[in-house]
Amino acid sequence: MAANPVVPGSARWSSRAAFVLAATGSAVGLGNLWRFPTEAGMNGGGAFVALYILCVLLIAAPLLLAETLIGRHGQRSTIGSAVHLARESGASPLWGSLAVVGLIANTLILTFYCVVAGWVMHFVISSGSDLIGALAGGNALAGAYADSSVAEIRQIMPALFSDPTMMVVWQAVFVALTVFIVARGVKGGIEVAAVWLMPTFFLLLLGITIYSSITGDFARAVNFLFAPDWSAAFQPGVINAALGQAFFSLSLGGGAMIAYGAYASRETKLGETSGIIAFADTGVAIIAGLAIFPIVFSVGLEPNAGPTLMFQTLPAAFHSMPGGAIVGFAFFVLALFAAITSSVSLLEISVAWVTERFKAPRTLAALVIGLFVFGVGLLSALSFNLLADQRPLPFIPGFENFGWFDAIDGITSKLMLPLSGLITAIFIGWFADKRLVNAETDLSGGVLKAWRFLIAFVCPLAVGAILVLGLFPQILA
């Protein structure tokens, strides 16, 4: 381990705004547009949303600050920063295991994340072709896939899943795009992508939400998201799903915020910045729900469609709506932007560690890890076709019937990310030097005391309990 920080000035964010945009871009991704509406639709709507917001306030936001302060203090890779703070605190460097678990988890997440992003790219091209056809025909207000029936639209995704070549091609294209951006460095690649893509993302999301509120069943969507049926909150798996979504959406437990925190300047107020990031990410998730569910309800479709909500239910809904060709294309471009800003943060974690540990050039590190991500990701891409009969984790309760895609998703979101978050909370709350930690938070008075209470008591107890419930759901059955 190098004695001096390995993050030179040329590798830092150029401004506080750039850090906020990049970190928000890491947090705001397909977890907001694909996973949040899916989880809300399958877990009772308002009850899930209330639990999700509670998890963000009491658990995720405090952990977000804990991770960013580890990175800024260490100014190293995720593992290097965690070990550095542990040694300065007189604690065992084995606390660096919190970053090891996170690094492995985020790399595994990236393997299937690129597969899902490949689906998005497929729909961008598909909806873009339909938009061109609508414009060429002089009917810009046509519904998406105007020349197709609803049954044909719903077959776009199954047809993609059944074609292993297309699944792998789109996966490879997205991996290559992610590698290209990360290889260009912090300022020349990651920051540029965030500064350009995130403002465009917010404008597109706002526009689609306004469209949805005008043409869709907005009142029913508001009632679904904000009028909780509290009986649903106590159903097995709902609390765990809410925490898992908070972790996944805010990129917690995997070390992304440690990596991005390492590039933050000493002038950046981490407490304030972490609050902005958590607020922005949660706001985007809820706004995404307000953009999607009015459209779903207006055409008589159900919100509990599961993972197909974004790729089958929505395209079918756009089919019958005025201007659906334009909005459908804009929506999938929006999703692609979100996927890119998150994928680069997932890859950056591994690349930063490899360049630090092995003194490898950034371009080479990004390429090698990208090839690894693509190779492992083939298991997820092919789990919908050639490997559909394989069950890799039959010995783990609850995972017996999972294929490769669901198994990797489940093992990272239900086990590895919460475990890493639990270790982080215990380390920062009980073993890290309080003076160093307090100075990095930029908090004071009652706010600092409240954060220390949450990180030392609430986070470990809550994450530990939900981790156990995630592994043994029969406890609440």
Salt bridges, closest charged atoms under 4 A:
GLU88 OE1 - HIS73 NE2 2.48
GLU88 OE2 - HIS84 NE2 3.45
GLU272 OE2 - ARG16 NH2 2.51
GLU348 OE1 - ARG362 NH1 2.81
ASP409 OD1 - ARG35 NH1 3.09
GLU440 OE1 - ARG72 NE 2.93
GLU440 OE2 - HIS73 ND1 3.10
GLU440 OE2 - ARG266 NH1 2.67
ASP442 OD2 - ARG72 NH2 3.16
